Amino acid sequence: GGDIATAVAGALGAEGYRIQSEVAPCIPCGTFVNSEIDDLPVITKAGGFGSDSTLCDALYYIEEMYCGD
């Protein structure tokens, strides 16, 4: 787990990942540190976690961050 997130972070020049909240248990939301997209939320999810609705839940979570209720 984490191979894709690590590859994306490396491609963007990120020096780390700052966790700011959690979409669901074991599914963090944060930002890459010192990358090309510092201001955009990044949600990572291992393949073994989450329900059938986890991807939709993550998208809704980001929408709420930007648009509110």
C-alpha positions as CSV (number, residue, x, y, z in Angstrom):
1,G,0.0,0.0,0.0
2,G,1.0,3.6,-0.6
3,D,3.0,2.9,-3.8
4,I,0.8,5.1,-5.9
5,A,0.7,8.0,-3.4
6,T,4.4,7.8,-3.0
7,A,4.9,7.9,-6.8
8,V,2.6,10.9,-7.2
9,A,4.2,12.8,-4.3
10,G,7.6,12.2,-5.8
11,A,6.5,13.3,-9.3
12,L,5.2,16.5,-7.8
13,G,8.4,17.1,-5.8
14,A,6.6,16.8,-2.4
15,E,8.8,16.5,0.7
16,G,6.1,15.0,2.8
17,Y,2.4,14.7,3.5
18,R,0.6,16.8,6.2
19,I,-2.5,15.1,7.5
20,Q,-5.2,17.6,8.4
21,S,-8.3,15.4,8.9
22,E,-9.9,12.1,8.2
23,V,-12.5,11.2,5.6
24,A,-13.2,7.9,7.3
25,P,-11.1,5.6,9.5
26,C,-7.7,5.0,7.9
27,I,-8.5,7.4,5.0
28,P,-6.6,10.7,5.7
29,C,-7.1,14.1,4.0
30,G,-4.2,16.5,3.9
31,T,-1.8,18.3,1.7
32,F,1.6,17.5,0.1
33,V,4.5,19.5,1.6
34,N,6.6,21.7,-0.7
35,S,5.0,20.4,-3.8
36,E,3.5,21.8,-7.0
37,I,0.0,21.5,-5.5
38,D,0.5,22.6,-1.9
39,D,-2.9,24.2,-1.7
40,L,-5.0,21.3,-3.0
41,P,-6.4,18.5,-0.7
42,V,-5.0,15.1,-1.1
43,I,-6.9,12.0,0.1
44,T,-5.1,8.7,0.2
45,K,-6.7,5.3,0.6
46,A,-5.2,1.8,0.8
47,G,-6.9,-0.8,-1.3
48,G,-8.0,-2.8,1.8
49,F,-10.0,-0.1,3.5
50,G,-13.3,1.5,2.9
51,S,-16.8,0.7,1.8
52,D,-18.5,0.7,-1.6
53,S,-19.2,4.4,-1.1
54,T,-15.8,5.5,0.0
55,L,-14.8,7.2,-3.2
56,C,-18.1,9.1,-3.3
57,D,-17.6,10.0,0.3
58,A,-14.2,11.4,-0.4
59,L,-15.4,13.5,-3.3
60,Y,-18.3,14.8,-1.1
61,Y,-15.8,15.6,1.6
62,I,-13.7,17.7,-0.7
63,E,-16.8,19.5,-2.1
64,E,-17.8,20.4,1.4
65,M,-14.3,21.8,2.1
66,Y,-14.7,24.2,-0.8
67,C,-18.4,24.9,-1.1
68,G,-19.8,24.3,2.4
69,D,-23.4,23.3,3.1
